[in-house]
Every structure is written in C-alpha cells, then in structure tokens.
C-alpha cells in the first residue's frame, strides 16, 4: 500500500532519481491516479525502487509507459516532477517507439487525463439537473436551470479546444496555433454552414464539396489536426527565415490545417470513430448480455494495465450521435463490484491496517477511481479481484435485460453518476443499472465472507511492503507477519490494574531488550512504515553499543542478505523483528556481522548480531532500531513498558496470550 506522504517534491525527486534522471525521461504525463513516464531505458531495479517508496501504490509497465500509481495526490507529485525533469527540454529522438497500439493508448492517456476531472464535474452537474427535473419538473422551465445546463454542456461543446491544449503538449507543437485551429472547428459560423449543407446547399471550398460534419464535442478530428500540425509546424520552422517565422508559421498553419480538417481529416476521422462506436453498439443491441459480461467482467483488468483511456473516443461518439451510451453504464457496475470486494475485505479482515487501506480505497471508488482499491486491496489479495470481476460480469448481464444507458457523459463513471441513467424515454435504464450495481456490490461481499480473501498467505508475503524491498523478501521467507496490533497498554500508567489482569500476565511472555541504549516510542522513528505501527507494535532503541542479543529462547526466523535486520521466533510462537538503523540496507552488509543463521536455535542472551555504529553514522544514517512484534493479532494484547533506557535484563514488552 502507499504510505501517506506530504513531501511531494521529495517523492518527485526520489522517483526521478530512481528512473535515471531527467536525461532518461522522454515525456511525462499524468492521469487521475498515475504518473505516466516514457523512458529511454528502464529496468527491474527502477520498478522495485519506485514501488517501494512511501506514497507510491505500485508501478505498472505497459503500453510503452512506466506508470507510477500514486492516487489522488498525483497532481502535486507531477507538478514537482515536471519542474525537476525539465520536460520541455527533453526530446523524443531516443524514445522507444513501441507498437502502434501502445502509442495510440499512450496518446489517449496524455490527451484526456489532464482534463478528465473537468468532464467528470460537468457530468455530475448534468446528473444533478436530471434529478432536480425528476423531483420538480417545473424547474426545467426556469432561467436557473438554463444557466446550469449550458454550464454543464460547455466543456463538451468546446472539447476540441481542451484537446488542442493537451495534444499540443504531447505532440510538442505550438499550443496557441493548435487552439486557434481547433477554435475554428467549433466556430458558430462553421456550424451555420454545416446546417446549410445538411439542408441541401452545394457548398464548396476551392472547388471541393464539403460535408455537414460538425466538430463540437468531437475527439478524433482535433486530435488528428494537432498531430499533423506538429509535423507541419516543424517543417515550416525549418525552411523559413527566422525574421518572418513568427508571423508566417502561424498564418500558414491556420490556412492549411483548418481547411484540410473540414475537407478531409474531419469527415474521415468522424466516420472512423462512429464506425467503432457502431460496432460496439451492434453487439450491445443484439447480444446485450455478452456486451455486459465483457465490460462488467474485464473493465478493471483493462484499468490495471492503464489502457482504459482508449475507449474515450468511442464513448463520446455515442453521446454525440445518439445522446446515450451503454458502455459507461456497464463500467459503473464493474466499478461498484470492486467497491464490493473492498467492502468484503473490510468486514472480513482482522488487520486494522488492511481495514484502514480498504476504507480509503472504498471512498475513492465512490468517485469512480479504483486504482487504490485494485492495488491496495483486491489485486494484492488476488481473490477479491477475481470475485469483483465475476460479480461485475453477473451484475452487468442482469442489467443488460433492462436496456441500461447513460444519457450524460461521466468522465469518471461510478456510484455517484448512476443518476446519469435516468431518462423518461428509457424508464427501465436506471433500474437496470441499480439492480446490476446491487448485485455487483453484495455478491463479492458474500463470496469473501464464505470463501475468504487469501489473507493468510498474502499478509505474510506483503507485511513489510512499507519497508525496504530486501527486508520484505526476508520477512516473506521467514513467515513473519506484520498486521497492526490491538491497542497497546502501558502498565506503569495503569497502576490500579486489577489482580485478575495482573494474574493473566503470569502465563504471558516477557520480551527482554535485545540492545543496550536509550528507549524511544515508535512514533519517533523517521520512517512511516515503523512510526505508524503499520509493521506491528513495539518500541525503538537508540543503541549504545553495536551488539544485539537474544531477548528470549527461540529460533532465527529470517535474516537479510545485507544483515541489517533479523526476525526471531520464540519457543511459544511470538515473532519479533529487529531492524538496525534506517535505510541501512544501502550499506550492503558492510557494517554488520551475523552470528546466527536462519533456522538456528538460540538461548536468551546469546549474541546474534554485531554492527559498527560509527560506520552507520558516518554514512549519514540513523542508528535508531525498531523492535516489533509482527504477529500481534495472534494474541490478546501487547503491553509496552514505559522506559527511558534499557539493559539486556530490561523487560521491553509483554505479549498477552
């Protein structure tokens, strides 16, 4: 999961350093949750480093892109990243081109992602107006309604201008020339000419008969216009003298690109988009259950690979042609299915950390953003992802019998946009969506409650996701878990504890200090994976000497190749994890000497590990050492002693059985 992070410039710099610096960046864009990078070279090391950073949910490499899934704060990270990487100075000369499909998907993402929230906001406003009219029909005749209505439609009417801005950045051409060209496409004068052509007038431009195609709300015509413009502008800049270039490059671009678009590019690209939309509509109208099963079952799989922006032209073409679209109705059901899977995990899990991640992911899911749910919960545990896909398919199949449609575009389909399915001409539409959503919400919850969600194996393997990658692998090998523990108790702060409570401690296990030094609360550890208790309850020690001793009788559960951390298991099953210093994995084991191997038994007081405190400090790393109980949920409680210092005979904590 992604740790909470507020230092977005630092995260941006860490990502930039991990992927090879600005010289390795070809381009960078962002979408609702992802920082999307095109790199000249990338390797598994970069992916592992970035995925392990606090604030990063995961990393996906697909479509020729290095996609860093961050979540709702991606905008802040991108803003810092763009400045650090000096993106405008980069060139695509050395860019890996990839397949045509990958390049198309990357382009769609770069163009639509920056303004998707604008379209989503307009879609929500349209949905609210639908509800208002349903409750109070006379509202539709008021001036208030008309004002809000044209506000809600404005981003779609002038969509080509939005595309001009983002596409010009993606194709690296002059934004103002692109905007001027696309503004001509949505000019009321051209709309009037197109109407006259539709009425039968033989309208010609330099002898070429023009079609009645209009470009408000269009996608592909402005996109192709800007793409071709990027080549034209480069060519003109190359052949023209710099004295006349500032005036005549814009002049020639306008007088060439706008007529070329309305005469050729526009009609052909509009025909192509409508053809794709009609192909889907044919399936949706003739075999609706199959269309529902495909979208409801596989939409979230498409989201995983970050290629979901590719359907945007088709969906917008449906709204432009017919004023409705069934694809987004099925999308909503698929999204609700993931929310249901997360809800099931929240109900089933015993881990407070998993529950906290689930609640956060579920809330973002309400707004149609499911990446936190996918990477934080459903894909992490695997089974919930499968249950969600099955439930989404079943819910969409059932909904297909009600002719479900959206009648207002939803930039981010989800529970809040279900009202977009309300229409007097299709009274069963919204009911179909509601029934489908109900099924897709409840079914994964029931499947998880009865079949489980794979929590045991996965929690062991990913318990140390917040720490360094090497420690996490070691924890997985040793079977050490790291669920957040029940609330700990300070016995010295509760002197009036009952005799019964004190008696219970007689059969419990005391854990002695493995180190001599100054004792600190976990909250003072400069690493959120430890300080938040996400890796288990415990205490921290600032060691006075470089020796770590066994705090009880037991066995070495796990070690790391860099020897900076060790997992211990007592004879009764208490699992303890000791991590010497912060970021000491980077020292590659040099200051550390292990005196025990994995699987080796030891007695209380045995020397297990030695380390050079001065060498760690000289490397600029803190020596503060967390001591954690990583299987606390197997016990009733973990009682932390109130201490300021420790010796080898000092009791640090008590595990209540």
ZIJO-V720945 format. One record per backbone hydrogen bond with DSSP energy under -0.5 kcal/mol. NH is the residue of the N-H (numbers start at 1). CO is the residue of the C=O. Records with the same first field share a line. If there is no record, write none. Layout:
NH = CO / CO
This chain:
3 = 1
8 = 6
11 = 7
12 = 8
13 = 9
14 = 10
15 = 11
16 = 12
17 = 13
18 = 14
19 = 15
20 = 17
21 = 16
24 = 21
25 = 22
26 = 24 / 38
27 = 38
29 = 36
31 = 34
35 = 68
36 = 29 / 34
37 = 35 / 66
38 = 27
39 = 37
40 = 24
47 = 43
48 = 44
49 = 45
50 = 46
51 = 47
52 = 48
53 = 50
56 = 53
57 = 69
58 = 69
60 = 67
62 = 60 / 65
65 = 62
66 = 37
67 = 60 / 65
68 = 35 / 66
69 = 58 / 67
70 = 33 / 68
71 = 33
74 = 71
77 = 73
78 = 74
79 = 75
80 = 76
81 = 77
82 = 78
83 = 79
84 = 80
85 = 81
86 = 82
87 = 82
89 = 86
90 = 87
95 = 92
96 = 39
97 = 95
103 = 99
104 = 100
105 = 101
106 = 102
107 = 103
108 = 104
109 = 105
110 = 106
111 = 107
112 = 108
113 = 109
115 = 112
116 = 113
118 = 115
119 = 115
120 = 116
121 = 117
122 = 118
123 = 119
124 = 120
125 = 121
126 = 122
127 = 123
128 = 124
129 = 125
130 = 126
131 = 127
132 = 128
133 = 129
134 = 130
135 = 131
136 = 132
139 = 136
140 = 137
141 = 138
142 = 139
146 = 142
147 = 143
148 = 144
149 = 145
150 = 146
151 = 147
152 = 148
153 = 149
154 = 150
155 = 151
156 = 153
157 = 153
158 = 154
159 = 156
161 = 158
162 = 158
163 = 159
164 = 160
165 = 161
166 = 162
167 = 163
168 = 164
169 = 165
170 = 166
171 = 167
172 = 168
173 = 168
178 = 174
179 = 175
180 = 176
181 = 177
182 = 178
183 = 179
184 = 180
185 = 181
186 = 182
187 = 184
191 = 187
192 = 188
193 = 189
194 = 190
195 = 191
196 = 192
197 = 193
198 = 194
199 = 195
200 = 197
201 = 196
203 = 201
205 = 208
208 = 205
209 = 207
210 = 203
211 = 262
215 = 185
217 = 156 / 157
218 = 215
223 = 219
224 = 220
225 = 221
226 = 222
227 = 223
228 = 224
229 = 225
230 = 226
231 = 227 / 228
232 = 228
233 = 229
234 = 230
235 = 231
236 = 232
237 = 233
238 = 234
239 = 235
240 = 236
244 = 241
245 = 241
246 = 242
247 = 244
248 = 244
249 = 245
251 = 247
252 = 248
253 = 249
254 = 250
255 = 251
256 = 252
257 = 253
258 = 254
260 = 256
261 = 257
262 = 258
263 = 259
264 = 260
265 = 260
266 = 261
267 = 261
268 = 264
269 = 265
270 = 266
271 = 267
272 = 268
273 = 269
274 = 270
275 = 271
276 = 272
277 = 273
278 = 274
279 = 275
280 = 276
281 = 277
282 = 278
283 = 279
284 = 280
285 = 281
286 = 282
287 = 283
290 = 287
291 = 287
292 = 288
293 = 289
294 = 290
295 = 291
296 = 292
297 = 293
298 = 294
299 = 295
302 = 298
303 = 299
304 = 300
305 = 301
306 = 303
307 = 302
310 = 307
311 = 308
312 = 309
315 = 311
316 = 312
317 = 313
318 = 314
319 = 315
320 = 316
321 = 317
322 = 318
323 = 318 / 319
324 = 318
325 = 406
330 = 326
331 = 327
332 = 328
333 = 329
334 = 330
335 = 331
336 = 332
337 = 333
338 = 334
339 = 335
340 = 336
341 = 337
342 = 338
343 = 339
344 = 340
345 = 341
346 = 342
347 = 343
348 = 344
349 = 345
352 = 350 / 484
355 = 351
356 = 352
357 = 353
358 = 354
359 = 355
360 = 356
361 = 357
362 = 358
363 = 359
364 = 360
365 = 361
366 = 362 / 363
367 = 363 / 364
368 = 365
369 = 364
370 = 368
374 = 370
375 = 371
376 = 372
377 = 373
378 = 373
379 = 374
380 = 374
381 = 377
382 = 378
383 = 381
385 = 378
386 = 382
387 = 383
388 = 384
389 = 385
390 = 386
391 = 387
392 = 388
393 = 389
394 = 390
395 = 391
396 = 392
397 = 393
398 = 394
399 = 395
400 = 396
401 = 397 / 398
402 = 399
403 = 400
406 = 325
407 = 420
411 = 409
413 = 410
416 = 366
417 = 414
418 = 415
420 = 417
421 = 418
422 = 419
426 = 423
427 = 424
429 = 426
430 = 421 / 426
432 = 428
433 = 429
434 = 430
435 = 431
436 = 432
437 = 433
438 = 434
439 = 435
440 = 436
441 = 437
442 = 438
443 = 439
445 = 441
446 = 442
447 = 443
448 = 444
449 = 445
450 = 446
451 = 447
452 = 448
458 = 454
459 = 455
460 = 456
461 = 457
462 = 458
463 = 459 / 460
465 = 462
467 = 464
472 = 468
473 = 469
474 = 470
475 = 471
476 = 472
477 = 473
478 = 474
479 = 475 / 476
480 = 475
483 = 630
489 = 638
491 = 489
493 = 490
494 = 491
497 = 494
502 = 498
503 = 499
504 = 500
505 = 501 / 502
506 = 503
507 = 504
508 = 505
509 = 655
510 = 508
511 = 653
512 = 510 / 551
513 = 650
517 = 646
518 = 542
519 = 644
520 = 540
524 = 521
525 = 522
527 = 525
530 = 527
531 = 527
532 = 528
533 = 530
534 = 528
535 = 529
536 = 533
537 = 629
539 = 627
540 = 520
541 = 625
542 = 518
543 = 541
544 = 516
545 = 516
547 = 545
548 = 609
549 = 514
550 = 606
554 = 602
555 = 569
556 = 600
557 = 555 / 567
558 = 567
560 = 565
563 = 560
566 = 578
567 = 558
568 = 576
569 = 555
570 = 574
571 = 553
573 = 570
576 = 568 / 574
577 = 628
578 = 566
579 = 626
580 = 564 / 578
581 = 579 / 623
582 = 622
586 = 583
587 = 584
588 = 585
589 = 584
590 = 587
592 = 589
593 = 610
595 = 608
596 = 608
599 = 556
600 = 597
602 = 554
605 = 550
606 = 603
608 = 548 / 606
609 = 548
610 = 593
611 = 546
612 = 591
613 = 611
616 = 612
617 = 613
618 = 614
619 = 615
620 = 617
621 = 616
625 = 541
626 = 579 / 624
627 = 539
628 = 577
629 = 537
630 = 575 / 628
631 = 575
632 = 629
634 = 631
635 = 632
636 = 656
637 = 656
639 = 654
640 = 489 / 638
641 = 652
643 = 641
646 = 517
650 = 647
652 = 511 / 650
653 = 511
654 = 639
655 = 509
656 = 637 / 654
657 = 655
